[in-house]
Protein backbone atom coordinates (compact mmCIF):
# COMPACT_ATOMS: atom_id res chain seq x y z
CA UNK A 1 0.00 0.00 0.00
CA UNK A 2 1.08 3.28 -0.66
CA UNK A 3 1.34 5.94 1.77
CA UNK A 4 -1.23 8.24 0.28
CA UNK A 5 -2.34 11.21 2.25
CA UNK A 6 -5.40 13.08 1.40
CA UNK A 7 -4.57 16.65 0.73
CA UNK A 8 -7.02 19.20 1.93
CA UNK A 9 -6.82 22.88 1.28
CA UNK A 10 -4.91 24.69 3.92
CA UNK A 11 -7.16 26.18 6.52
CA UNK A 12 -7.03 29.92 6.81
CA UNK A 13 -7.03 30.99 10.37
CA UNK A 14 -9.43 33.84 11.06
CA UNK A 15 -7.41 36.52 12.58
CA UNK A 16 -8.87 38.08 15.67
CA UNK A 17 -7.77 41.50 14.48
CA UNK A 18 -9.85 41.15 11.30
CA UNK A 19 -12.90 40.08 13.30
CA UNK A 20 -12.37 42.91 15.74
CA UNK A 21 -12.09 45.45 12.90
CA UNK A 22 -15.34 44.18 11.39
CA UNK A 23 -17.17 44.48 14.70
CA UNK A 24 -15.83 48.00 15.25
CA UNK A 25 -16.74 49.06 11.74
CA UNK A 26 -20.25 47.65 12.06
CA UNK A 27 -20.76 49.26 15.47
CA UNK A 28 -19.51 52.60 14.14
CA UNK A 29 -21.85 52.45 11.13
CA UNK A 30 -24.82 51.60 13.35
CA UNK A 31 -23.92 54.45 15.70
CA UNK A 32 -23.87 56.90 12.80
CA UNK A 33 -27.27 55.66 11.61
CA UNK A 34 -28.62 56.06 15.15
CA UNK A 35 -27.22 59.58 15.52
CA UNK A 36 -28.65 60.53 12.12
CA UNK A 37 -32.06 59.15 13.09
CA UNK A 38 -32.08 61.18 16.29
CA UNK A 39 -30.62 64.36 14.75
CA UNK A 40 -32.81 64.53 11.62
CA UNK A 41 -36.02 65.75 13.34
CA UNK A 42 -34.02 68.45 15.13
CA UNK A 43 -32.32 69.61 11.93
CA UNK A 44 -35.60 69.46 10.00
CA UNK A 45 -37.28 71.65 12.64
CA UNK A 46 -34.95 74.49 11.63
CA UNK A 47 -36.51 74.70 8.15
CA UNK A 48 -38.93 77.60 7.68
CA UNK A 49 -42.59 76.81 8.25
CA UNK A 50 -45.09 76.79 5.39
CA UNK A 51 -46.52 80.21 6.30
CA UNK A 52 -43.05 81.77 6.24
CA UNK A 53 -42.24 80.20 2.88
CA UNK A 54 -45.54 81.49 1.51
CA UNK A 55 -44.66 85.05 2.59
CA UNK A 56 -41.11 84.93 1.22
CA UNK A 57 -42.35 86.22 -2.14
CA UNK A 58 -45.16 88.69 -2.73
CA UNK A 59 -46.62 90.26 -5.84
CA UNK A 60 -47.68 93.89 -5.92
CA UNK A 61 -49.98 95.42 -8.54
CA UNK A 62 -48.09 98.55 -9.51
CA UNK A 63 -50.44 99.55 -12.32
CA UNK A 64 -52.70 101.26 -9.77
CA UNK A 65 -49.93 103.43 -8.24
CA UNK A 66 -50.10 106.94 -9.74
CA UNK A 67 -46.95 108.88 -10.59
CA UNK A 68 -45.61 110.68 -7.52
CA UNK A 69 -47.21 108.26 -5.04
CA UNK A 70 -45.68 105.73 -2.66
CA UNK A 71 -47.41 102.53 -1.57
CA UNK A 72 -46.21 100.58 1.43
CA UNK A 73 -46.54 96.79 1.39
CA UNK A 74 -45.49 94.24 4.01
CA UNK A 75 -42.88 91.66 3.06
CA UNK A 76 -41.31 89.30 5.60
CA UNK A 77 -42.74 91.41 8.40
CA UNK A 78 -41.08 94.58 7.13
CA UNK A 79 -42.53 97.55 5.24
CA UNK A 80 -41.40 97.97 1.65
CA UNK A 81 -41.81 101.36 -0.02
CA UNK A 82 -42.81 101.14 -3.70
CA UNK A 83 -42.61 104.62 -5.24
CA UNK A 84 -43.71 105.59 -8.74
CA UNK A 85 -41.24 108.43 -9.24
CA UNK A 86 -41.85 111.66 -11.12
CA UNK A 87 -39.52 112.51 -14.04
CA UNK A 88 -38.13 115.48 -12.11
CA UNK A 89 -37.36 113.21 -9.12
CA UNK A 90 -35.47 110.84 -11.38
CA UNK A 91 -33.46 113.74 -12.84
CA UNK A 92 -32.70 115.11 -9.38
CA UNK A 93 -31.66 111.69 -8.01
CA UNK A 94 -29.37 111.04 -10.97
CA UNK A 95 -27.82 114.50 -10.67
CA UNK A 96 -26.97 114.12 -6.96
CA UNK A 97 -23.24 114.26 -6.33
CA UNK A 98 -21.98 111.08 -4.72
CA UNK A 99 -19.44 113.13 -2.74
CA UNK A 100 -22.27 114.59 -0.66
CA UNK A 101 -23.66 111.17 0.37
CA UNK A 102 -22.51 109.28 3.48
CA UNK A 103 -23.08 105.94 1.66
CA UNK A 104 -22.40 106.75 -2.00
CA UNK A 105 -24.43 104.72 -4.49
CA UNK A 106 -25.76 105.83 -7.85
CA UNK A 107 -29.45 105.89 -8.60
CA UNK A 108 -28.81 103.43 -11.44
CA UNK A 109 -27.36 100.92 -8.96
CA UNK A 110 -30.47 101.14 -6.77
CA UNK A 111 -33.23 100.87 -9.40
CA UNK A 112 -34.02 98.40 -12.18
CA UNK A 113 -36.50 100.77 -13.82
CA UNK A 114 -35.87 104.49 -13.22
CA UNK A 115 -39.62 105.13 -12.80
CA UNK A 116 -39.84 102.82 -9.79
CA UNK A 117 -38.06 102.77 -6.46
CA UNK A 118 -38.38 99.67 -4.26
CA UNK A 119 -36.70 99.81 -0.83
CA UNK A 120 -37.16 98.16 2.56
CA UNK A 121 -38.61 100.86 4.82
CA UNK A 122 -36.46 100.17 7.89
CA UNK A 123 -33.98 102.81 9.04
CA UNK A 124 -30.43 101.48 9.00
CA UNK A 125 -29.61 103.27 12.26
CA UNK A 126 -31.78 101.54 14.86
CA UNK A 127 -34.50 99.82 12.81
CA UNK A 128 -37.22 102.49 13.05
CA UNK A 129 -39.75 103.02 10.26
CA UNK A 130 -39.10 106.27 8.32
CA UNK A 131 -42.11 108.27 7.17
CA UNK A 132 -42.57 110.22 3.99
CA UNK A 133 -42.32 113.92 4.76
CA UNK A 134 -42.70 117.29 3.17
CA UNK A 135 -39.77 119.66 3.35
CA UNK A 136 -39.15 121.11 6.79
CA UNK A 137 -37.97 124.41 5.31
CA UNK A 138 -40.66 127.12 5.32
CA UNK A 139 -39.86 128.25 1.77
CA UNK A 140 -40.36 124.77 0.31
CA UNK A 141 -43.40 123.47 2.21
CA UNK A 142 -44.81 121.72 -0.84
CA UNK A 143 -41.55 120.02 -1.88
CA UNK A 144 -41.18 116.42 -0.76
CA UNK A 145 -37.76 115.35 0.43
CA UNK A 146 -38.17 111.60 0.73
CA UNK A 147 -38.30 109.85 4.07
CA UNK A 148 -37.37 110.96 7.56
CA UNK A 149 -36.80 108.76 10.58
CA UNK A 150 -38.56 110.67 13.34
CA UNK A 151 -36.60 108.97 16.14
CA UNK A 152 -33.14 110.30 15.32
CA UNK A 153 -33.58 112.48 12.24
CA UNK A 154 -32.06 110.37 9.49
CA UNK A 155 -33.18 111.65 6.09
CA UNK A 156 -33.39 109.57 2.92
CA UNK A 157 -33.90 110.81 -0.65
CA UNK A 158 -36.15 109.33 -3.34
CA UNK A 159 -33.46 106.84 -4.21
CA UNK A 160 -33.47 105.53 -0.62
CA UNK A 161 -29.99 106.97 0.00
CA UNK A 162 -29.06 108.47 3.34
CA UNK A 163 -28.76 112.27 3.03
CA UNK A 164 -28.12 113.20 6.65
CA UNK A 165 -28.46 111.88 10.16
CA UNK A 166 -26.91 109.05 12.14
CA UNK A 167 -27.92 106.19 9.80
CA UNK A 168 -24.76 104.56 8.43
CA UNK A 169 -26.21 103.05 5.24
CA UNK A 170 -28.83 103.56 2.56
CA UNK A 171 -32.22 101.85 2.78
CA UNK A 172 -31.88 98.25 1.63
CA UNK A 173 -33.06 97.34 -1.87
CA UNK A 174 -34.78 93.92 -1.75
CA UNK A 175 -34.60 91.36 -4.53
CA UNK A 176 -37.39 92.20 -6.96
CA UNK A 177 -38.43 91.89 -10.59
CA UNK A 178 -41.15 93.30 -12.79
CA UNK A 179 -43.63 90.86 -14.34
CA UNK A 180 -46.62 91.16 -16.70
CA UNK A 181 -45.13 94.03 -18.75
CA UNK A 182 -44.35 96.11 -15.65
CA UNK A 183 -47.94 95.84 -14.36
CA UNK A 184 -46.86 93.78 -11.36
CA UNK A 185 -43.83 93.57 -9.14
CA UNK A 186 -42.53 90.39 -7.46
CA UNK A 187 -40.56 91.02 -4.28
CA UNK A 188 -38.44 88.22 -2.88
Backbone torsions as a table, in degrees:
resi	resn	phi	psi	omega
1	UNK	NA	148.1	-178.6
2	UNK	-95.5	154.7	179.5
3	UNK	-87.3	84.5	-176.2
4	UNK	-105.1	122.6	179.9
5	UNK	-106.8	138.8	177.4
6	UNK	-78.5	127.4	179.9
7	UNK	-93.1	129.9	176.0
8	UNK	-118.1	153.9	-179.4
9	UNK	-61.8	146.8	-178.6
10	UNK	-65.4	138.1	179.9
11	UNK	-79.8	136.1	179.2
12	UNK	-95.3	116.9	180.0
13	UNK	-71.4	135.0	177.3
14	UNK	-80.7	119.3	-177.1
15	UNK	-73.8	141.0	179.1
16	UNK	-70.5	-26.9	179.3
17	UNK	-70.9	-35.7	178.2
18	UNK	-67.3	-42.4	178.2
19	UNK	-64.2	-42.6	179.8
20	UNK	-63.3	-42.7	178.1
21	UNK	-61.5	-41.2	178.7
22	UNK	-62.7	-44.2	-179.5
23	UNK	-64.6	-41.7	179.1
24	UNK	-65.8	-42.1	179.9
25	UNK	-65.2	-42.9	178.2
26	UNK	-65.1	-43.9	179.2
27	UNK	-64.2	-40.2	177.7
28	UNK	-64.0	-42.8	178.9
29	UNK	-63.8	-43.3	179.5
30	UNK	-65.8	-35.9	177.0
31	UNK	-64.1	-42.9	178.5
32	UNK	-63.3	-40.7	177.3
33	UNK	-63.1	-42.3	178.8
34	UNK	-64.1	-43.7	178.3
35	UNK	-63.4	-42.6	178.0
36	UNK	-61.9	-39.9	179.2
37	UNK	-65.0	-38.2	179.3
38	UNK	-75.7	-39.0	-174.6
39	UNK	-77.4	-29.2	-174.9
40	UNK	-57.0	-47.6	178.5
41	UNK	-60.1	-35.9	178.2
42	UNK	-66.3	-46.8	179.2
43	UNK	-64.3	-42.2	-179.6
44	UNK	-65.3	-28.1	179.4
45	UNK	-69.0	-16.2	178.9
46	UNK	-81.7	-10.5	176.5
47	UNK	-68.0	149.3	179.2
48	UNK	-65.4	147.4	179.9
49	UNK	-74.2	167.6	-176.4
50	UNK	-61.2	-37.2	179.9
51	UNK	-69.0	-32.5	177.4
52	UNK	-71.0	-42.5	178.1
53	UNK	-62.6	-38.2	179.4
54	UNK	-65.1	-31.9	-179.4
55	UNK	-89.7	-0.3	-177.0
56	UNK	-71.3	-19.9	177.0
57	UNK	-133.7	131.9	175.7
58	UNK	-128.8	155.5	175.4
59	UNK	-115.8	136.1	-177.7
60	UNK	-121.0	129.6	175.7
61	UNK	-79.7	106.6	-177.8
62	UNK	-93.2	-5.9	-179.5
63	UNK	-67.6	-20.7	-178.7
64	UNK	-93.2	-1.0	-179.4
65	UNK	-89.7	113.6	179.7
66	UNK	-70.6	157.9	178.2
67	UNK	-60.3	133.9	179.7
68	UNK	89.7	2.7	-178.5
69	UNK	-111.1	153.5	176.5
70	UNK	-120.9	130.5	172.6
71	UNK	-110.8	141.8	178.0
72	UNK	-108.7	126.6	177.5
73	UNK	-122.0	156.6	178.7
74	UNK	-98.4	130.9	178.5
75	UNK	-140.3	121.3	-178.2
76	UNK	55.3	35.3	178.6
77	UNK	76.8	11.3	180.0
78	UNK	-124.5	147.2	175.9
79	UNK	-74.9	141.8	174.7
80	UNK	-122.5	126.7	178.3
81	UNK	-90.6	122.9	175.9
82	UNK	-113.6	109.9	-175.7
83	UNK	-113.8	128.7	172.3
84	UNK	-90.7	101.7	-169.9
85	UNK	-80.4	148.0	175.7
86	UNK	-77.5	153.6	178.1
87	UNK	-57.7	-37.1	179.4
88	UNK	-69.4	-31.0	175.7
89	UNK	-66.0	-42.3	179.8
90	UNK	-61.5	-46.3	179.0
91	UNK	-59.0	-46.0	-178.8
92	UNK	-64.7	-41.5	-179.3
93	UNK	-66.9	-36.7	-179.6
94	UNK	-75.2	-24.0	-179.3
95	UNK	-87.9	-9.4	-178.5
96	UNK	-62.9	131.5	178.0
97	UNK	-73.7	129.8	-179.6
98	UNK	-68.3	-21.3	179.7
99	UNK	-67.0	-23.1	-178.3
100	UNK	-87.6	-6.0	-174.6
101	UNK	-99.2	134.6	176.9
102	UNK	-63.2	-33.6	179.3
103	UNK	-125.1	82.6	-171.3
104	UNK	-65.9	124.2	175.5
105	UNK	-151.7	136.7	-179.7
106	UNK	-75.7	158.4	176.9
107	UNK	-63.2	-35.2	179.4
108	UNK	-63.6	-33.7	178.4
109	UNK	-70.9	-24.7	-173.2
110	UNK	-98.2	-10.6	-177.5
111	UNK	-129.9	144.4	174.1
112	UNK	-90.5	-33.9	175.6
113	UNK	-126.0	124.6	-175.3
114	UNK	-60.4	-22.4	-179.8
115	UNK	-75.3	-16.0	-174.2
116	UNK	-125.0	135.2	172.8
117	UNK	-117.0	129.9	178.3
118	UNK	-128.2	112.4	-180.0
119	UNK	-138.4	150.2	173.9
120	UNK	-74.3	125.0	-175.3
121	UNK	-85.6	54.8	177.3
122	UNK	-126.5	121.7	-178.8
123	UNK	-60.0	136.4	-177.5
124	UNK	-81.8	3.2	177.7
125	UNK	-84.5	-67.2	-178.7
126	UNK	-129.9	13.6	175.2
127	UNK	84.0	19.1	176.3
128	UNK	-76.1	169.4	178.8
129	UNK	-102.6	111.1	177.4
130	UNK	-67.8	153.1	177.4
131	UNK	-117.7	151.2	178.6
132	UNK	-74.7	131.5	-174.4
133	UNK	-130.3	156.0	168.9
134	UNK	-84.5	164.7	-179.1
135	UNK	-60.8	140.7	179.9
136	UNK	-80.0	-22.6	-178.7
137	UNK	-69.2	137.6	-177.2
138	UNK	-64.7	-31.7	-177.3
139	UNK	-76.3	-19.2	-177.1
140	UNK	-122.5	45.3	-176.1
141	UNK	-59.0	-29.1	-176.3
142	UNK	-92.5	-3.3	-177.8
143	UNK	-89.3	127.0	178.2
144	UNK	-83.9	145.1	-177.5
145	UNK	-113.4	-6.2	-177.0
146	UNK	117.2	-127.4	-177.5
147	UNK	-122.8	148.3	178.5
148	UNK	-129.9	133.6	173.6
149	UNK	-88.6	111.6	-174.9
150	UNK	-66.4	-24.0	-177.0
151	UNK	-67.1	-47.1	-174.5
152	UNK	-130.9	4.1	172.4
153	UNK	84.5	15.7	176.0
154	UNK	-67.8	135.1	-179.5
155	UNK	-117.1	136.2	179.3
156	UNK	-121.7	143.6	178.8
157	UNK	-88.7	-175.7	-178.4
158	UNK	-80.1	21.5	167.8
159	UNK	-118.8	3.4	-179.5
160	UNK	75.7	16.9	-179.3
161	UNK	-92.6	143.4	178.6
162	UNK	-70.4	127.8	178.8
163	UNK	-98.8	-46.3	-180.0
164	UNK	-156.6	164.8	179.0
165	UNK	109.2	-177.9	-174.1
166	UNK	-80.8	-8.5	-178.5
167	UNK	-62.5	132.1	-176.2
168	UNK	-82.9	-24.4	-173.9
169	UNK	-132.7	166.0	174.9
170	UNK	-70.5	162.8	173.2
171	UNK	-61.5	141.7	-176.6
172	UNK	-71.3	139.2	174.2
173	UNK	-97.6	117.3	-179.6
174	UNK	-76.1	168.4	173.1
175	UNK	-71.3	126.6	179.9
176	UNK	-152.4	162.1	175.3
177	UNK	-151.7	151.3	177.0
178	UNK	-89.6	139.5	178.2
179	UNK	-130.9	167.3	179.1
180	UNK	52.9	54.5	178.8
181	UNK	51.6	50.1	177.8
182	UNK	62.4	20.4	176.6
183	UNK	-90.1	-16.7	-179.7
184	UNK	-139.8	156.4	-177.6
185	UNK	-127.7	129.7	176.3
186	UNK	-106.3	119.2	178.9
187	UNK	-104.8	131.7	179.4
188	UNK	107.2	NA	NA
